[in-house]
Amino acid sequence: MSATTKAISSVAVFVTMAARTGFAAWIGTPGVPGDWNDPNNWSPVGVPTTGLTYVRNGGIAVASSDMVYTNGTLAIGQSGNSTVILNEGCFIDTTKMLIADQEGINTLYINGGTVKTGPAKDFVLAQNGTANTGTVVMAGGEVTAYNLYVGRSGTGNFVLSNGVIRSTSSSIIGHTGIGTFRQFGGTNSIDGGTDLYLANSTSSIGTYVLDGGTLVCSDFLLFGSASNAVGSMTLSGRALMEIGVPVKVRGDYDSCIFHFKAR
């Protein structure tokens, strides 16, 4: 084989191993942090850059500045307790984010980078069933979500200490499940005429604890938008809450419990 042929062959193998489209599943050792960009941590072999990607075997996928993912769906958890860690320099664009797709306790850590779901693609915590818990711990970076669901069906927890998250359609804490948003810093911007819902389906629970940082709500802030739905908010510490003018705080059902406290 000539030197030229060897070089071409090596390039072809590298491309096949380095990037993959379509379906991919994480197969890294459960419970042990592994490199997102290691092609051998994926089945089929190759680092996914688009399509449907699952981390669902109890693995811990750690993504660094080389991680680029676009036009797909990133799902954490279908069976087992799985984790994805996004560090500075990661770039995710036009991608639906599912944290706790079906069952287990599944977590996304956002330490930096950029995440954009894109039009008609949601950012969802605890999507299917009630036996799942999805948690996002955000300590940096920037997230732009079309709809943000925290507790769509199961239990969702979003913890914001730094960075910026924006919702361009709506932000729903407790859709049909139990949702809690705890903010200790950073900015949660629900702007452009979008609404913040705290419990918006029958018997759902939505809780917002604002203990630092800035919450911007440009339109409706709704507590309990269905029968027996419980929405609550606690404002404390050095937090800043900006609500659109005129102020639109509304509870739809008398049977709900509305709780707003500043201290």
Sequence and secondary structure as in RCSB ss.txt:
>XXXX:A:sequence
MSATTKAISSVAVFVTMAARTGFAAWIGTPGVPGDWNDPNNWSPVGVPTTGLTYVRNGGIAVASSDMVYTNGTLA
IGQSGNSTVILNEGCFIDTTKMLIADQEGINTLYINGGTVKTGPAKDFVLAQNGTANTGTVVMAGGEVTAYNLYV
GRSGTGNFVLSNGVIRSTSSSIIGHTGIGTFRQFGGTNSIDGGTDLYLANSTSSIGTYVLDGGTLVCSDFLLFGS
ASNAVGSMTLSGRALMEIGVPVKVRGDYDSCIFHFKAR
>XXXX:A:secstr
  HHHHHHHHHHHHHHHH B SEEEE S TTSEEETT GGGEESSS B SEEEEE SS EEEE TT EEEEEEEE
E SSS  EEEE TT EEEEEEEEESSSSEEEEEEE SSEEE  TT  EEES SSSSEEEEEEEEEEEEEEEEEEE
SSSSEEEEEEEEEEEEEEEEEEESSSSEEEEEEEEEEEEE SS EEEES STT EEEEEEEEEEEEE S EEE  
STT EEEEEE TT EEEE SS  EEE  TTS EEEEE 
